[in-house]
Structure formats: structure tokens, C-alpha cells
Amino acid sequence: MSLIKSISGIRGTIGGKTGDSLTPVDIVKFAAAFGTWVMHKTGNNKLIIGRDARPSGQMVSNLVVGTLQGLGIDIVDLGLSTTPTVEVAVPEEGAGGGIILTASHNPVQWNALKLLNHKGEFISAADGAEVLQIAEEESFEFASVKKLGSYTKDNSYIQKHIEMILALPLVDVEAIRQRNFSVILDCVNSTGGISLPPLLEALGIHQVKELYCDPNGEFPHNPEPLPENLTHICAEMEKGNYDLGIVVDPDVDRLALICEDGTPFGEEYTLVAVSDYILSQNKGNTVSNLSSTRALRDITEKHQGDYQASAVGEVNVVNKMKEIGAVIGGEGNGGIIYPELHYGRDALVGIALFLTHLAKFGKSASMLRATYPNYQISKNKIELTPEIDVDLVLEEVKNKYAKQPINTIDGVKIEFEREWVHLRKSNTEPIIRIYAESEFLATADNLANKIIDDIKEIISAKA
């Protein structure tokens, strides 16, 4: 299975047969469905698009643009851009929605259409279901020759995005400049390479070593910013005299940091550190998803705020943030959502806020990391085959651990005395994710492996 249609968009591998992978026919069909939905929903025939640097991006963009123009939609194309940049551009341009052409952290053979509403936020489950229905029924009608949509290219939005970040009251450019930081970047040869260097320059950081900052789409390693994929930058940090390593994924909505000694700051702790800074300046509430570290709850309560967890998925985090008026939130995969700027994961604003925090802290990144509760999360996954009934598997696991506190708002989360494990099927890949957290990684690994063995036993029994 390499074509995944979901409420958040369509994602798949390039090539193959229609309906089985992300072919031109599937791209056109889904773009037509979304364009039709936007016009019916908003009466607005203007859309923003942008893409990451993967090699299929230009081909996918050409298909999407032509399809939308054929519906009579006017296109503003940001070209090579970032997901958060497209998100801020949608309301700035008064558009009815946006499409980001990126498969995020997926390998190079993947691409996707990620869909935004008129606020520049990911569309809701209900809206996504409407788009899927339009695509399934092919209920779209194209415009006559005199009513075709227009096309405009706009390469200015990364700079506009940076200027919005610099204008935020809690971004202290002078404090960052005075620290004279030395930084290494790993932008995985995608659009971080055209957005992070100008951001750092604007923040007063002039000592920057760039790794993989050529936006040619040739990912030098697995593009998901996990510790096992970041050995090169960690080795460079160990060899040099650097204050911080900064890593982003191909569409720049996830942020991972490396301490001055070459050790990962921890992707879970990107949000924890930024939230600590925000809450120290602006009391309030926080949100992360069920699979994120409990350290955010600890930090929030330290600052007399209220922490709440949402189902996994950016749209669910955003909805919960709005519900409780959270001042900061996000996901434990390095996704920072700062509503003062916009309701979307944004590595660029995360970098500016973290650097401000580190500058004001006055010591090293590793010393800052040491100030936070030290939980460890074991992140695992089981690949699925089409015949596996995932819902039945999760139900069997829930029954096996029925004596423990269990949360089922998103998969199955089982609470133990000082640990938890969360199982859920991915919305974007044919896998079950199994996350476990404890104060020690070995304990978390053992807990995760125990659940994995349970799942394999259940699958074997059902075979």
C-alpha cells in the first residue's frame, strides 16, 4: 500500500498504477476535489501553493497548478517554500486555502498534497471527509476557456515569514546577537536551506556551518530528524567549537537540536524548552498529544499553568489549544505551535524562540537540557499488511491490560505507575506506532517490546 487517502490529504509513492500509488491521475483528481471544495465552502477562487525540494515536486506542482487553473482558481505559487511559510501566506493573501506539496519526513520516493483552510490551518476531519467524497464521486466541473484561473509566482514569503518572527515580542534579537553563537545546520537538502540561513543572519548569528543546505532534494540521510539519522551533525559538533546544532525535516515544520557536546537535546524537549521560555514570560496553558513526553506537563505546572493532551495530529492539537486558550503547544516530534504567530508547527519560530531562551539562560545547551525532568521515550513501529485488522488488534491489547488506566481517544494509551505506552495506527503510513515512556530508556524499551510481543502474538493467533 503506497497511496494513502486521509482527511489531511493524499500521500503516496511516485510512479506505479493509478489508485495504488501517487500517479498524475490521482494528483489531478485530488487537486480538483480540493479546489472544488474550497470554492463551494468559501466562495473564494484564490489558492496558495508551495513545495519542498524533493525531485517529484515540480512535476506534482505542474499538475496541481494546471488542474486548479482549469477549475477557474487563481494560483499564487510560492515555489520552493516551507510548510509554515505557506500557512502564514494563506491569510496574508486572503486566499480560500492552500496546498503544500510535501511528504514531510517520508523518504524521497514519496510526495503528498497537504491541505489548508482559509486560516492557513489544516482542514478539519469533517472538511477532509467532504474532500474525499468529492474525489470519490468526481463531482467537479471545470471552467470554460475564458474563465480559467490566473497564475502568479511570489518568492517573497520566506522573507516575510522571517520578518513576522522578528516582530514577535518574545524574540529577542539583541540577546541572541550578544551571545555570538556558533551554529551548525542540517537542512537535508530541502527548503530549510533557503529559509534557515537568512533567519539566522537576521537573528544576528554570523558563525554558521551549513550541512546539506542545497535545496536539490537529494536527501543525504533518512530525512526524519531522529537521533539515529543525525550521526553526521553530531560528529561535526564533537569535532568543532559550536554552541548548537539545528536540524529540520524537508518541509521545516519539525525541529531537532544538538547540544554543544554532540548529544541530541531530544526532539521531545524542543517543545519543552520553548514552552518553558514562553511560560516564564506569559503565564498560560499548554497542549501536546498523547504520544508526547510528560515533561511538558511538569514544566506547565511549575509555571502554574494547565496542561492537557490531545489526540495525535496537528489539527487535534490546534483544536485543543483553541479550546483551552493555550499560549504554546505542539507535538513531541519537534513540532512547535506558537499561536502568537499562527496555528501551525513551525521550526523557524521555534529556532528564534529557543535561541532567545538559550541566550537569556546564559549557559550551554546541555546545561539547559539538564534543568528539565529526564524522561525517555522509546519510539517503535510495526509494519502492517493489508489483511491485518488493526482495530481488532488494538481492542485485544486493551482487553489484555483492562486492569490498568486506559485512554482510548486516539488508539490505546495504557498508564502504569511511572510509565505509559501508547499504541495507534498511523494516518500517513501503513504501520502501528508504539511509544513508551519511562525515567530510563531501558525500561521504556522493555515496556515497548513487551507490547510488541503481545501484538505479534495477537496477529499470529488471528492468522
Helices and strands as residue ranges (DSSP letters): E 3-6, E 9-13, H 24-42, E 46-51, H 57-70, E 74-80, H 83-92, E 97-101, E 110-116, H 125-137, G 145-147, E 151-153, H 157-166, H 173-179, E 182-186, H 192-202, E 207-211, G 227-229, H 231-239, E 244-248, E 255-258, H 267-281, E 285-289, H 295-302, E 307-310, H 314-324, E 326-331, E 335-337, H 347-361, H 365-369, E 376-383, H 390-400, E 406-407, E 412-415, E 420-425, E 431-438, H 441-462
